[in-house]
């Protein structure tokens, strides 16, 4: 029997029927998926955070390489990472999904399993969306979050003298993608990097802690690579930066003959998809930043400077201009 749009919508609604799952209904959602639009009531004293994110076949994932459940997980996790970058809490999301008719059966079922896991883990409830048919798989996710008034951390708050921090190890997701392209899977010994590429974990708890304590002066997530995203933060703040290459936390690649050919610092600077947090802290508050927060490392990698240029200091003290070489869809 031919699958129609109503059947696809019913399948999505059934998989994500959060009102029938105890403990998952989110305060503020008065009317969710199933009507012309959702109805949301914001909490007094809070500001809404709105963000959206494309996830496109061929640009962001490969149909023959990425498992459907990882696509379901990642399409929501990517968008929620923007909420984490402002110190907020995700609440609801809208899913716009375009599929070939051939992918409305088992592929869609597996996609929804990953999306449901992400929804539960990230405490972000489906509020509605749209579906249509397409030759390629096209996904757009809009997330609504919230944060206490006056607590949102922007990109534009850095001042000269602030210290630059990152969470986690950078370049792992890019390394995982390279191994995935080579036919390796999450069962190989390179599994940590492959899993980070397939199932990224937005640093929600860290972002909320930094915002609540007012430790971060500026913050953003690392989606396109440190060299590109740091440039954006500095441009928004009207400052420059100096990074120390030997302080950047790089991927822990297994010891193999090919490892010697890897430039792990280059991967950390220019690899995308890590969804770690990049944030700056006043020197007087840096002592409050631990070496790790609920698992991920927290590393001080440089300093914000008044001169509007980005400089990378090598292991031998040699300075060079840091050029943005991260992900650029254009």
Secondary structure, DSSP 4 states (H G I P E B T S, - for coil): ----HHHHHHHHHHHT-GGGSTT-PPTTEEE-TTSSS-EE-PPTTEEEEEEEEEEEBTTTB-TTTS-HHHHHHHHHHHHHHHHHTTT-EEEEEEEEEEE-GGGSSHHHHHHHHHHHHHHHHHT-EEEEEEEEE-SS-EEEEEEEEEEETT-PPPGGG--TTPEEEEES-BTHHHHHHHHHHTT--TTSTTHHHHHHHHS----HHHHHHHHHTT-EEEEEEESS-HHHHHHHHHHHHT-EEEEEGGGS-B------TTGGG--HHHHHHH-----EEEEEE-GGGGGGS-SEETTEEEEEEEEEESSS-EEEE-TTS-EEE----S----
